[in-house]
Amino acid sequence: MTATDTGASTSATATSAGSEEDLLARVSAPQGQGRQIREPATGAVLGAAPVHSKQDLDAAVAAARAAQPAWAASGHEQRSQVLLRMADRIDALAEPLARLLAREQGKPLNGPNARFEVGACSAWLRATAATTLEPQVVVDDGATRAELTYRPVGVVGAIGPWNWPLMITIWQVAPALRMGNAVVVKPSEYTPLSVLALISILNEELPEGVLSAVSGEGEVGARLASHPDVDKVMFTGSTATGRRIIESSAGNLARLTLELGGNDAGIVLPDADPQAIADGLFWGAFINTGQTCAALKRLYVHDSLYEEVVDALADVARAMPMGASLDETSVLGPLQNKQQFDVVARLVEDAKQRGGRIVTGGQPATELGELFFPVTLIADLKDGDPLVDEEQFGPALPIIRYSEIDDAVASANRLEAGLGASVWSADPAAARAVAERIQAGTVWINSHGGVHPMVPFGGVKGSGYGLEFGVEGLKAVAAPQVISAASPTIAPTA
Ligand code: NAD
């Protein structure tokens, strides 16, 4: 099967018919072929994803290369219109897409989960359509007029994770298309079907070859990242894979945007109101059942209000229903895969052995299904404990006591990760002073993890480099070009 046989990569052959089964039929591997995908909440087989070969990948990149110049020539206005129409198509199929996402990824329909994620896809497309990257006159001194302009880079490889598979695909694809690039997407092997369905919907508005997808495991991503005809790699995933992509870029000199793992700290200052911040802390940590790059992953609370914050958080946690993805009452779901479940179970078990105090949760919720782990708050842990130092990427939050703010800042900064962080306080100036001392791409004050299509987002240190969203996000998928014009009345220098 070739990449263009999947329906995920062809243009306009599919129609906008109505259920998640229709979407699945568009993108599934032929009967008896492909890689079986199971629903995390139930263990039932959802479908089979195509597994693309090296030849398929080469064909997709060649098609992208061939289609890109005409797409670039179509101009910003036309491409923006295409993005707007894509958003309308997603809205028209929002419910089946959300159901497919819920079944494949495991996240519930409600809460900040599947319906929310699909809504974010069309919102991001519309915002990206409305964003412009203007040329900038950098020198105009009578002798020279130098203008910084932005051209498409060419072919973009977009490699994504399984936690927010649709939204992150749109984060990569929308600016790349907007700037006149062609894109080849490699979805996570855990959540390929929903991403292929999304690509198939987007392709209803695109010329053939401009956007395609290759599906398979890590080696397909490795081939895409190292392909000699790929000019830019947008990668979102683990820091370990990010390092491999940096190595492969030595071969093809691809530009990179690397959105890697996080271990975000939150610091609660002594003047915070525990009741007022409990809900924000909870969703900061447990959005998508904790499987979020910029989730709050370790919480530092001042000694003076430690127990009050722990109690307030526990009250919120106990009120949040966890359950099957298609159950309308659930707002928390299973871990997406066994590997991640095992990471969370191991770190929680280890934290118990080290004297961590289980406030809520602590044991797998086997009554719900094989991959469910309840919201687990663990108090009295310290720096150096693996649940604090490693990225848990799941519903377990270590809560650490501090008494000196300098120590809390040092704790926040001591790890390799530098994606996000937050400071919680009734005093905005005090919070800001702490925020400025934290080594992270974003520091939120009195919230955690919110993103906005016009606000640049990206990590520092081990969380990668490059920015997404807004004007900075468009620059990241563009090749800068300076047009430098000498005044005709002035002789050029030797
Ligand atoms: P992962 O690195 O295992 O996989 C991500 C993607 O890379 C998958 O599509 C995979 O097939 C592919 N891949 C694997 N090996 C590859 C290789 N050698 N070359 C190229 N591609 C390869 O990550 P994951 O487990 O899917 O995602 C979880 C991680 O992603 C967490 O660490 C999380 O913090 C991070 N993440 C970061 C952000 C962000 O914006 N910074 C957002 C979401 C997730």
Residues whose N, C-alpha, C, O or C-beta is under 5 A from the ligand:
A	BS01	NAD	I159 G160 P161 W162 K186 P187 S188 E189 G216 E217 G218 G221 A222 A225 T236 G237 S238 T239 T241 R244 E259 L260 G261 G262 C293 S463
